[in-house]
């Protein structure tokens, strides 16, 4: 069998090395996404850079930052961007191409441009804002209203956040003593899990009976707060059925979460003031209504009192007129009654005098004084005739000056002559 010509693998790869290194002499800038980040204890850092299209990796290579450059590159990048070098970010690196027959192509990174990464973040943020605006998410929360007296508040924050304690101290220590019912829904407020954690807390709080949901953190580095530019978190805030108020950072910070919220303030203390002021405004409005009602009532009372006084005077005058009118009638009636009574009394007095005369003339004592006597039978009853008297009866005879007891010797009936009747 004839011998086939060949070269060794090392010779072939060595040829590749010469071709690659001759084709890319010196250093040049390469854009790629860090898909693997592995710092080593010896100070070297090994990473993978890749390029993706439509979600698919179309290119990938190994890269190395030697220890002599690693810490300087890392410190300058993190200082400039406020975020750590890690997997998942797109970077622009200055590198030299190296080919090893053992490891293949590698990039030796000499520098990383932080301004490019900042620009990539700004571009991604701009694209998120445009998308949220086009889909109407920016206006959803603006259609909701915080109640005039927002007492029940759901707070989404880390339990250990200093900003949370500032908020609690300020709102509970308000000088007017307004009372709030505050419920904490814990969530991570920075890092890779922050967006998902806040979204979950939003969904849980939205199921409760609250007047508003508050998302607060209280400042931090740009990288710490970058989660609040997350598109999915912004959508969750916009779609929340309750008003969402944010207080994420300091004065220079303005995040997408702030843009889609019902309203936002800069600090947790300002957030507390927002709700305290709502109570104060409601109290002032109530006091104004009270003053207006009080003044209206006083004015009405004064008006009614004047009307009543006028009516009282009119009624009093009418009553006095009626009194005088009826007083005259009463006086006339009394006079007529007195006259009639005088005549009647005079007539009755005459009748009484006549009766007195008659009574006096009928008095038995008067009769007896004129010589008449009263005769009683044995039963002491007055005898008006001789029909019940018989000879032998005992009778009593009463005179004006005394009485006698007599025995009947004879009874003379009517028709006997007077001279015989008087014969003893």
DOZARO-216125 format. One record per residue (C-alpha): residue in three letters; y, z, x. Coordinates in nm, 4 decimals, m for minus. Layout:
BEGIN
{node 'ala', {Y, Z, X}}
...
//
This chain:
BEGIN
{node 'unk', {0.0000, 0.0000, 0.0000}}
{node 'unk', {0.3341, m0.0992, 0.1496}}
{node 'unk', {0.5773, 0.1769, 0.2330}}
{node 'unk', {0.8728, 0.2055, m0.0165}}
{node 'unk', {1.2068, 0.2646, 0.1498}}
{node 'unk', {1.3772, 0.5929, 0.0428}}
{node 'unk', {1.6322, 0.8516, 0.1482}}
{node 'unk', {1.6063, 1.2273, 0.1144}}
{node 'unk', {1.7788, 1.4198, m0.1596}}
{node 'unk', {1.9955, 1.5981, 0.0924}}
{node 'unk', {2.1070, 1.2667, 0.2365}}
{node 'unk', {2.1887, 1.1382, m0.1122}}
{node 'unk', {2.3829, 1.4466, m0.2102}}
{node 'unk', {2.5583, 1.4546, 0.1249}}
{node 'unk', {2.6743, 1.1033, 0.0477}}
{node 'unk', {2.8012, 1.2319, m0.2884}}
{node 'unk', {2.9867, 1.5082, m0.1070}}
{node 'unk', {3.1611, 1.2578, 0.1207}}
{node 'unk', {3.2486, 1.0316, m0.1738}}
{node 'unk', {3.3791, 1.3153, m0.3945}}
{node 'unk', {3.5776, 1.4902, m0.1290}}
{node 'unk', {3.7184, 1.1623, 0.0023}}
{node 'unk', {3.8159, 1.0606, m0.3541}}
{node 'unk', {3.9968, 1.3912, m0.4242}}
{node 'unk', {4.1589, 1.5048, m0.1018}}
{node 'unk', {4.3823, 1.8090, m0.1143}}
{node 'unk', {4.4652, 2.0061, m0.4278}}
{node 'unk', {4.5513, 1.8860, m0.7801}}
{node 'unk', {4.6138, 2.0346, m1.1281}}
{node 'unk', {4.3335, 2.0460, m1.3821}}
{node 'unk', {4.3500, 2.1536, m1.7499}}
{node 'unk', {4.0503, 2.3318, m1.8991}}
{node 'unk', {3.9317, 2.6149, m2.1189}}
{node 'unk', {3.7736, 2.9181, m1.9558}}
{node 'unk', {3.4289, 2.9474, m2.1158}}
{node 'unk', {3.2839, 3.1966, m1.8669}}
{node 'unk', {3.4755, 3.4601, m1.6695}}
{node 'unk', {3.2825, 3.6724, m1.4204}}
{node 'unk', {3.4762, 3.8846, m1.1684}}
{node 'unk', {3.2489, 4.0279, m0.9003}}
{node 'unk', {3.2649, 4.3557, m0.7127}}
{node 'unk', {3.3262, 4.1717, m0.3869}}
{node 'unk', {3.6582, 4.0431, m0.5203}}
{node 'unk', {3.5481, 3.6868, m0.5936}}
{node 'unk', {3.5676, 3.5566, m0.9526}}
{node 'unk', {3.3268, 3.2964, m1.0884}}
{node 'unk', {3.4149, 3.1016, m1.4002}}
{node 'unk', {3.3249, 2.7923, m1.5999}}
{node 'unk', {3.5889, 2.5447, m1.7138}}
{node 'unk', {3.5213, 2.3059, m2.0010}}
{node 'unk', {3.6824, 2.0451, m2.2213}}
{node 'unk', {3.6007, 2.0069, m2.5888}}
{node 'unk', {3.6560, 1.7368, m2.8461}}
{node 'unk', {3.5907, 1.7842, m3.2170}}
{node 'unk', {3.4244, 2.1128, m3.1362}}
{node 'unk', {3.1866, 1.9628, m2.8824}}
{node 'unk', {3.1959, 2.0209, m2.5035}}
{node 'unk', {3.2452, 1.6853, m2.3311}}
{node 'unk', {3.2888, 1.8139, m1.9754}}
{node 'unk', {3.2103, 2.1342, m1.7872}}
{node 'unk', {3.2146, 2.2545, m1.4264}}
{node 'unk', {3.1858, 2.5649, m1.2146}}
{node 'unk', {3.4939, 2.7149, m1.0513}}
{node 'unk', {3.5614, 2.9933, m0.8061}}
{node 'unk', {3.8627, 3.2061, m0.7190}}
{node 'unk', {3.8077, 3.3591, m0.3775}}
{node 'unk', {3.8964, 3.7220, m0.3263}}
{node 'unk', {4.1901, 3.6350, m0.1018}}
{node 'unk', {4.3640, 3.4702, m0.3996}}
{node 'unk', {4.2084, 3.6393, m0.7028}}
{node 'unk', {4.4214, 3.9539, m0.7438}}
{node 'unk', {4.7475, 3.7760, m0.6691}}
{node 'unk', {4.6686, 3.5011, m0.9255}}
{node 'unk', {4.5492, 3.7555, m1.1845}}
{node 'unk', {4.8537, 3.9834, m1.1512}}
{node 'unk', {5.1077, 3.6982, m1.1692}}
{node 'unk', {4.9393, 3.5457, m1.4740}}
{node 'unk', {4.9117, 3.8713, m1.6706}}
{node 'unk', {5.2688, 3.9728, m1.5862}}
{node 'unk', {5.4061, 3.6397, m1.7011}}
{node 'unk', {5.1958, 3.5955, m2.0171}}
{node 'unk', {5.1301, 3.9537, m2.1186}}
{node 'unk', {4.7610, 3.8688, m2.1613}}
{node 'unk', {4.4587, 3.9006, m1.9334}}
{node 'unk', {4.2677, 3.6152, m1.7789}}
{node 'unk', {3.9486, 3.5897, m1.9799}}
{node 'unk', {3.7163, 3.3508, m2.1569}}
{node 'unk', {3.8637, 3.1672, m2.4541}}
{node 'unk', {4.2061, 3.0694, m2.3166}}
{node 'unk', {4.3210, 2.7288, m2.1952}}
{node 'unk', {4.4664, 2.7209, m1.8447}}
{node 'unk', {4.6174, 2.4771, m1.5967}}
{node 'unk', {4.4649, 2.5446, m1.2552}}
{node 'unk', {4.5488, 2.4124, m0.9103}}
{node 'unk', {4.2160, 2.3446, m0.7392}}
{node 'unk', {4.0318, 2.1570, m0.4658}}
{node 'unk', {3.7140, 1.9693, m0.5435}}
{node 'unk', {3.4063, 2.0747, m0.3498}}
{node 'unk', {3.0572, 1.9318, m0.3664}}
{node 'unk', {2.7570, 2.1294, m0.2516}}
{node 'unk', {2.4136, 1.9701, m0.2279}}
{node 'unk', {2.2793, 2.3011, m0.3599}}
{node 'unk', {2.5311, 2.3882, m0.6367}}
{node 'unk', {2.6841, 2.0528, m0.7197}}
{node 'unk', {3.0554, 2.0060, m0.7971}}
{node 'unk', {3.2772, 2.3152, m0.7912}}
{node 'unk', {3.6489, 2.3753, m0.8141}}
{node 'unk', {3.8081, 2.6143, m0.5686}}
{node 'unk', {4.1059, 2.7513, m0.7627}}
{node 'unk', {4.4174, 2.8205, m0.5612}}
{node 'unk', {4.6623, 2.8945, m0.8454}}
{node 'unk', {4.6985, 2.9172, m1.2265}}
{node 'unk', {5.0207, 2.8142, m1.4039}}
{node 'unk', {5.1070, 3.0871, m1.6644}}
{node 'unk', {5.3846, 2.8766, m1.8238}}
{node 'unk', {5.1251, 2.6198, m1.9360}}
{node 'unk', {4.9198, 2.8848, m2.1154}}
{node 'unk', {5.2333, 3.0183, m2.2801}}
{node 'unk', {5.3116, 2.6681, m2.3936}}
{node 'unk', {4.9626, 2.6254, m2.5344}}
{node 'unk', {5.0002, 2.9491, m2.7291}}
{node 'unk', {5.3411, 2.8430, m2.8561}}
{node 'unk', {5.1990, 2.5074, m2.9653}}
{node 'unk', {4.9073, 2.6719, m3.1455}}
{node 'unk', {5.1515, 2.9104, m3.3147}}
{node 'unk', {5.3751, 2.6212, m3.4211}}
{node 'unk', {5.0790, 2.4321, m3.5643}}
{node 'unk', {4.9678, 2.7428, m3.7600}}
{node 'unk', {5.3175, 2.7870, m3.9055}}
{node 'unk', {5.3344, 2.4204, m4.0091}}
{node 'unk', {4.9936, 2.4381, m4.1744}}
{node 'unk', {5.0737, 2.7612, m4.3588}}
{node 'unk', {5.4019, 2.6115, m4.4792}}
{node 'unk', {5.2455, 2.2868, m4.5988}}
{node 'unk', {4.9778, 2.4752, m4.7951}}
{node 'unk', {5.2328, 2.7046, m4.9617}}
{node 'unk', {5.1145, 3.0271, m4.7986}}
{node 'unk', {5.4626, 3.1155, m4.6720}}
{node 'unk', {5.5948, 3.1696, m5.0282}}
{node 'unk', {5.3009, 3.3437, m5.1985}}
{node 'unk', {5.3968, 3.6997, m5.1047}}
{node 'unk', {5.7670, 3.6315, m5.1709}}
{node 'unk', {5.6810, 3.5950, m5.5400}}
{node 'unk', {5.5588, 3.9560, m5.5510}}
{node 'unk', {5.7935, 4.2499, m5.6016}}
{node 'unk', {5.7739, 4.5985, m5.4587}}
{node 'unk', {5.8171, 4.8458, m5.7495}}
{node 'unk', {6.1465, 5.0350, m5.7782}}
{node 'unk', {5.9593, 5.3607, m5.7115}}
{node 'unk', {5.6753, 5.2683, m5.4706}}
{node 'unk', {5.4887, 5.5986, m5.4454}}
{node 'unk', {5.1256, 5.4915, m5.3775}}
{node 'unk', {5.1067, 5.3278, m5.0334}}
{node 'unk', {4.8049, 5.1832, m4.8500}}
{node 'unk', {4.8578, 5.1864, m4.4727}}
{node 'unk', {4.6564, 4.9601, m4.2408}}
{node 'unk', {4.6718, 5.0883, m3.8853}}
{node 'unk', {4.4767, 5.2502, m3.6077}}
{node 'unk', {4.4286, 5.6208, m3.6734}}
{node 'unk', {4.5465, 5.7003, m3.3188}}
{node 'unk', {4.8502, 5.4726, m3.3172}}
{node 'unk', {5.1713, 5.6496, m3.2201}}
{node 'unk', {5.3560, 5.4260, m3.4650}}
{node 'unk', {5.1439, 5.5606, m3.7513}}
{node 'unk', {5.2380, 5.9182, m3.6697}}
{node 'unk', {5.6055, 5.8214, m3.6442}}
{node 'unk', {5.5815, 5.6644, m3.9894}}
{node 'unk', {5.4033, 5.9666, m4.1443}}
{node 'unk', {5.6447, 6.2177, m3.9920}}
{node 'unk', {5.9502, 6.0219, m4.1026}}
{node 'unk', {5.8447, 5.9438, m4.4585}}
{node 'unk', {5.7005, 6.2890, m4.5349}}
{node 'unk', {5.9982, 6.4641, m4.3739}}
{node 'unk', {6.2621, 6.2763, m4.5728}}
{node 'unk', {6.5518, 6.5146, m4.6513}}
{node 'unk', {6.5505, 6.4407, m5.0248}}
{node 'unk', {6.1898, 6.5545, m5.0627}}
{node 'unk', {6.0587, 6.2303, m5.2150}}
{node 'unk', {5.6797, 6.2529, m5.2475}}
{node 'unk', {5.4500, 5.9661, m5.1434}}
{node 'unk', {5.0739, 5.9211, m5.1826}}
{node 'unk', {4.9570, 5.7589, m4.8573}}
{node 'unk', {4.6030, 5.6283, m4.7919}}
{node 'unk', {4.4974, 5.5082, m4.4463}}
{node 'unk', {4.2700, 5.2047, m4.4004}}
{node 'unk', {4.1721, 5.2006, m4.0348}}
{node 'unk', {4.1702, 4.8737, m3.8402}}
{node 'unk', {4.1812, 4.7574, m3.4792}}
{node 'unk', {4.5382, 4.6572, m3.4002}}
{node 'unk', {4.4789, 4.4593, m3.0805}}
{node 'unk', {4.2055, 4.2689, m2.9053}}
{node 'unk', {3.9562, 4.0061, m3.0166}}
{node 'unk', {3.8394, 4.2062, m3.3211}}
{node 'unk', {4.1857, 4.2907, m3.4547}}
{node 'unk', {4.2298, 3.9916, m3.6882}}
{node 'unk', {3.8926, 4.0379, m3.8571}}
{node 'unk', {3.9419, 4.4134, m3.8783}}
{node 'unk', {4.2836, 4.3790, m4.0459}}
{node 'unk', {4.1483, 4.1174, m4.2898}}
{node 'unk', {3.8650, 4.3504, m4.3924}}
{node 'unk', {4.1090, 4.6410, m4.4409}}
{node 'unk', {4.3366, 4.4173, m4.6500}}
{node 'unk', {4.0522, 4.3240, m4.8838}}
{node 'unk', {3.9500, 4.6884, m4.9265}}
{node 'unk', {4.3060, 4.8105, m4.9886}}
{node 'unk', {4.3729, 4.5297, m5.2392}}
{node 'unk', {4.1016, 4.6735, m5.4636}}
{node 'unk', {4.2855, 5.0070, m5.4949}}
{node 'unk', {4.5671, 5.1212, m5.7215}}
{node 'unk', {4.8577, 5.0873, m5.4783}}
{node 'unk', {5.2198, 4.9830, m5.5088}}
{node 'unk', {5.2234, 4.8159, m5.1662}}
{node 'unk', {5.0110, 4.7604, m4.8543}}
{node 'unk', {5.1686, 4.8393, m4.5170}}
{node 'unk', {5.0516, 4.6912, m4.1859}}
{node 'unk', {5.2016, 4.8820, m3.8953}}
{node 'unk', {5.1467, 4.9065, m3.5247}}
{node 'unk', {5.4666, 4.9939, m3.3446}}
{node 'unk', {5.5108, 4.7546, m3.0548}}
{node 'unk', {5.3170, 4.6594, m2.7448}}
{node 'unk', {5.2837, 4.3739, m2.5009}}
{node 'unk', {5.2930, 4.0139, m2.6138}}
{node 'unk', {4.9219, 3.9832, m2.5609}}
{node 'unk', {4.8536, 4.3063, m2.7548}}
{node 'unk', {5.0441, 4.1662, m3.0517}}
{node 'unk', {4.9114, 3.8097, m3.0335}}
{node 'unk', {4.6485, 3.8841, m3.3010}}
{node 'unk', {4.9305, 3.8973, m3.5574}}
{node 'unk', {4.9806, 3.5221, m3.5076}}
{node 'unk', {4.6228, 3.4637, m3.6231}}
{node 'unk', {4.5982, 3.1946, m3.8910}}
{node 'unk', {4.3179, 3.3606, m4.0896}}
{node 'unk', {4.5033, 3.6933, m4.0974}}
{node 'unk', {4.8130, 3.5149, m4.2234}}
{node 'unk', {4.6134, 3.3517, m4.5053}}
{node 'unk', {4.4602, 3.6904, m4.6000}}
{node 'unk', {4.8081, 3.8475, m4.6187}}
{node 'unk', {4.9452, 3.5587, m4.8253}}
{node 'unk', {4.6549, 3.5717, m5.0726}}
{node 'unk', {4.6673, 3.9504, m5.1151}}
{node 'unk', {4.7500, 4.0372, m5.4802}}
{node 'unk', {4.9624, 4.3367, m5.3749}}
{node 'unk', {5.2943, 4.3232, m5.1845}}
{node 'unk', {5.2325, 4.3426, m4.8086}}
{node 'unk', {5.4990, 4.4846, m4.5750}}
{node 'unk', {5.4645, 4.4578, m4.1970}}
{node 'unk', {5.6065, 4.6683, m3.9147}}
{node 'unk', {5.4273, 4.5305, m3.6097}}
{node 'unk', {5.6533, 4.5343, m3.3074}}
{node 'unk', {5.9932, 4.5996, m3.1614}}
{node 'unk', {6.3149, 4.4098, m3.2287}}
{node 'unk', {6.2236, 4.1050, m3.0182}}
{node 'unk', {5.8879, 4.0494, m3.1903}}
{node 'unk', {5.8494, 3.8198, m3.4935}}
{node 'unk', {5.4975, 3.7157, m3.5795}}
{node 'unk', {5.3351, 3.4867, m3.8315}}
{node 'unk', {5.2120, 3.7938, m4.0166}}
{node 'unk', {5.5791, 3.8926, m4.0626}}
{node 'unk', {5.6608, 3.5442, m4.1913}}
{node 'unk', {5.3978, 3.5393, m4.4671}}
{node 'unk', {5.4440, 3.9031, m4.5742}}
{node 'unk', {5.6436, 4.0022, m4.8824}}
{node 'unk', {5.8950, 4.1568, m4.6419}}
{node 'unk', {5.8937, 4.2953, m4.2893}}
{node 'unk', {6.0758, 4.5459, m4.0710}}
{node 'unk', {6.0699, 4.5995, m3.6980}}
{node 'unk', {5.9439, 4.9543, m3.6527}}
{node 'unk', {5.7337, 5.2148, m3.8375}}
{node 'unk', {6.0426, 5.4342, m3.8733}}
{node 'unk', {6.2318, 5.1467, m4.0349}}
{node 'unk', {5.9303, 5.0969, m4.2614}}
{node 'unk', {5.9511, 5.4588, m4.3768}}
{node 'unk', {6.3258, 5.4163, m4.4371}}
{node 'unk', {6.2549, 5.1079, m4.6496}}
{node 'unk', {6.0539, 5.3109, m4.9012}}
{node 'unk', {6.2752, 5.6197, m4.8822}}
{node 'unk', {6.5741, 5.3958, m4.9580}}
{node 'unk', {6.3873, 5.2517, m5.2592}}
{node 'unk', {6.3514, 5.6031, m5.3999}}
{node 'unk', {6.7166, 5.6810, m5.3227}}
{node 'unk', {6.8304, 5.3593, m5.4948}}
{node 'unk', {6.6163, 5.4402, m5.8000}}
{node 'unk', {6.7566, 5.7935, m5.8086}}
{node 'unk', {7.1127, 5.6633, m5.7779}}
{node 'unk', {7.0481, 5.4123, m6.0575}}
{node 'unk', {6.9029, 5.6874, m6.2753}}
{node 'unk', {7.2031, 5.9099, m6.2053}}
{node 'unk', {7.4379, 5.6241, m6.2908}}
{node 'unk', {7.2548, 5.5650, m6.6192}}
{node 'unk', {7.2645, 5.9398, m6.6863}}
{node 'unk', {7.6401, 5.9480, m6.6227}}
{node 'unk', {7.6977, 5.6469, m6.8459}}
{node 'unk', {7.4846, 5.7911, m7.1256}}
{node 'unk', {7.6497, 6.1311, m7.0888}}
{node 'unk', {7.9987, 5.9771, m7.1035}}
{node 'unk', {7.9007, 5.7613, m7.4003}}
{node 'unk', {7.7553, 6.0628, m7.5804}}
{node 'unk', {8.0618, 6.2714, m7.5063}}
{node 'unk', {8.2875, 5.9920, m7.6300}}
{node 'unk', {8.0759, 5.9537, m7.9424}}
{node 'unk', {8.0750, 6.3293, m8.0009}}
{node 'unk', {8.4540, 6.3414, m7.9622}}
{node 'unk', {8.4908, 6.0491, m8.2020}}
{node 'unk', {8.2516, 6.2040, m8.4523}}
{node 'unk', {8.4216, 6.5421, m8.4204}}
{node 'unk', {8.7584, 6.3815, m8.4969}}
{node 'unk', {8.6061, 6.1984, m8.7929}}
{node 'unk', {8.4386, 6.5170, m8.9165}}
{node 'unk', {8.7621, 6.7126, m8.8759}}
{node 'unk', {8.9490, 6.4496, m9.0749}}
{node 'unk', {8.6836, 6.4557, m9.3469}}
{node 'unk', {8.6818, 6.8370, m9.3466}}
{node 'unk', {9.0590, 6.8399, m9.3928}}
{node 'unk', {9.0302, 6.5846, m9.6744}}
{node 'unk', {8.7488, 6.7775, m9.8425}}
{node 'unk', {8.9345, 7.1060, m9.7953}}
{node 'unk', {9.2488, 6.9598, m9.9469}}
{node 'unk', {9.0488, 6.8196, m10.2384}}
{node 'unk', {8.8703, 7.1495, m10.2875}}
{node 'unk', {9.1979, 7.3398, m10.2804}}
{node 'unk', {9.3374, 7.1019, m10.5418}}
{node 'unk', {9.0283, 7.1483, m10.7561}}
{node 'unk', {9.0511, 7.5226, m10.7010}}
{node 'unk', {9.4087, 7.5337, m10.8194}}
{node 'unk', {9.3242, 7.3083, m11.1125}}
{node 'unk', {9.0269, 7.5157, m11.2200}}
{node 'unk', {9.2110, 7.8391, m11.1410}}
{node 'unk', {9.4711, 7.7375, m11.4004}}
{node 'unk', {9.1960, 7.6499, m11.6436}}
{node 'unk', {9.0262, 7.9828, m11.5766}}
{node 'unk', {9.3546, 8.1699, m11.6236}}
{node 'unk', {9.4138, 7.9873, m11.9538}}
{node 'unk', {9.0572, 8.0527, m12.0655}}
{node 'unk', {9.0877, 8.4169, m11.9633}}
{node 'unk', {9.4098, 8.4494, m12.1588}}
{node 'unk', {9.2470, 8.2944, m12.4672}}
{node 'unk', {8.9462, 8.5193, m12.4224}}
{node 'unk', {9.1717, 8.8254, m12.3902}}
{node 'unk', {9.3589, 8.7312, m12.7058}}
{node 'unk', {9.0403, 8.6647, m12.9008}}
{node 'unk', {8.8855, 8.9826, m12.7623}}
{node 'unk', {9.1957, 9.1856, m12.8549}}
{node 'unk', {9.1833, 9.0555, m13.2107}}
{node 'unk', {8.8099, 9.1083, m13.2274}}
{node 'unk', {8.8330, 9.4559, m13.0787}}
{node 'unk', {9.1102, 9.5442, m13.3255}}
{node 'unk', {8.8960, 9.4293, m13.6188}}
{node 'unk', {8.5966, 9.6166, m13.4847}}
{node 'unk', {8.8108, 9.9278, m13.4361}}
{node 'unk', {8.9127, 9.9072, m13.8019}}
{node 'unk', {8.5494, 9.8727, m13.9043}}
{node 'unk', {8.4584, 10.1711, m13.6861}}
{node 'unk', {8.7398, 10.3777, m13.8360}}
{node 'unk', {8.6217, 10.2872, m14.1850}}
{node 'unk', {8.2657, 10.3728, m14.0938}}
{node 'unk', {8.3796, 10.7002, m13.9411}}
{node 'unk', {8.5627, 10.7826, m14.2644}}
{node 'unk', {8.2575, 10.6949, m14.4672}}
{node 'unk', {8.0309, 10.8951, m14.2395}}
{node 'unk', {8.2670, 11.1902, m14.2540}}
{node 'unk', {8.2843, 11.1732, m14.6301}}
{node 'unk', {7.9037, 11.1557, m14.6501}}
{node 'unk', {7.8558, 11.4586, m14.4266}}
{node 'unk', {7.6496, 11.7207, m14.6275}}
{node 'unk', {7.8692, 11.9952, m14.4936}}
{node 'unk', {8.1690, 11.8334, m14.6589}}
{node 'unk', {7.9810, 11.8138, m14.9868}}
{node 'unk', {7.8719, 12.1763, m14.9579}}
{node 'unk', {8.2290, 12.2832, m14.8933}}
{node 'unk', {8.3251, 12.1280, m15.2285}}
{node 'unk', {8.0713, 12.3427, m15.4182}}
{node 'unk', {7.7639, 12.1307, m15.3956}}
{node 'unk', {7.4294, 12.2804, m15.2817}}
{node 'unk', {7.1067, 12.1552, m15.1286}}
{node 'unk', {6.7847, 12.2614, m15.2957}}
{node 'unk', {6.4469, 12.2549, m15.1205}}
{node 'unk', {6.1022, 12.3128, m15.2609}}
{node 'unk', {5.8315, 12.5443, m15.1425}}
{node 'unk', {5.7384, 12.2756, m14.8878}}
{node 'unk', {6.0939, 12.2853, m14.7469}}
{node 'unk', {6.1542, 11.9279, m14.8559}}
{node 'unk', {6.4822, 11.8333, m15.0239}}
{node 'unk', {6.4554, 11.8261, m15.4034}}
{node 'unk', {6.6432, 11.5351, m15.5557}}
{node 'unk', {6.5423, 11.6192, m15.9132}}
{node 'unk', {6.3451, 11.8631, m16.1262}}
{node 'unk', {6.0436, 11.6416, m16.1594}}
{node 'unk', {5.8421, 11.8353, m15.9027}}
{node 'unk', {5.9726, 12.1796, m15.9933}}
{node 'unk', {5.7730, 12.4094, m16.2206}}
{node 'unk', {5.8399, 12.7594, m16.3557}}
{node 'unk', {5.7331, 13.0170, m16.1055}}
{node 'unk', {5.8070, 12.7967, m15.8030}}
{node 'unk', {6.0033, 12.9342, m15.5183}}
{node 'unk', {6.2992, 12.7239, m15.4133}}
{node 'unk', {6.5665, 12.7466, m15.1490}}
{node 'unk', {6.9336, 12.6906, m15.2268}}
{node 'unk', {7.1756, 12.6209, m14.9438}}
{node 'unk', {7.5500, 12.6716, m14.9791}}
{node 'unk', {7.8238, 12.5949, m14.7325}}
{node 'unk', {7.8222, 12.9528, m14.6130}}
{node 'unk', {7.4498, 13.0408, m14.6396}}
{node 'unk', {7.1236, 13.0098, m14.8365}}
{node 'unk', {6.9323, 13.1994, m15.1078}}
{node 'unk', {6.5655, 13.2098, m15.2123}}
{node 'unk', {6.5111, 13.1867, m15.5871}}
{node 'unk', {6.2177, 13.1857, m15.8303}}
{node 'unk', {6.2164, 12.9311, m16.1067}}
{node 'unk', {6.1922, 13.0945, m16.4435}}
{node 'unk', {6.2398, 12.7821, m16.6471}}
{node 'unk', {6.2784, 12.4076, m16.5931}}
{node 'unk', {6.5340, 12.2273, m16.8081}}
{node 'unk', {6.4837, 11.8496, m16.8184}}
{node 'unk', {6.7501, 11.5821, m16.8436}}
{node 'unk', {6.9273, 11.5604, m17.1723}}
{node 'unk', {6.9803, 11.9342, m17.2105}}
{node 'unk', {7.3352, 12.0314, m17.2690}}
{node 'unk', {7.5298, 12.1399, m16.9740}}
{node 'unk', {7.6011, 12.4796, m17.1077}}
{node 'unk', {7.2295, 12.5470, m17.1409}}
{node 'unk', {7.1642, 12.4020, m16.8023}}
{node 'unk', {7.4028, 12.6425, m16.6455}}
{node 'unk', {7.2440, 12.9424, m16.8319}}
{node 'unk', {7.0781, 13.1637, m16.5772}}
//
